[in-house]
Amino acid sequence: MSAMLLGAAQGTFRGIGNGTSAPTTRIVGILGSLFALLGLVTFLLPESLQNLALGSGFDGLRLAFGMPGT
């Protein structure tokens, strides 16, 4: 297992897999912040509504950002 991790780290240092763009990185940060905010708001809801809020909120955010469901 450590050999796989070492190989992955060496590939990263060589520049393999570093093709992410700035807009993509920004969108991922925004999406992560929205997920955290959704979790905080859901925590404040009654327990009977938490599963519904998380399920619909996560799927809604994924669809809004163009990530299809599985």
Secondary structure, DSSP 8 states (H G I E B T S, - for coil): -HHHHHHHHHHHHTTTT----HHHHHHHHHHHHHHHHHHHHHHHS-HHHHHHHHHHHHHHHHHHTT----
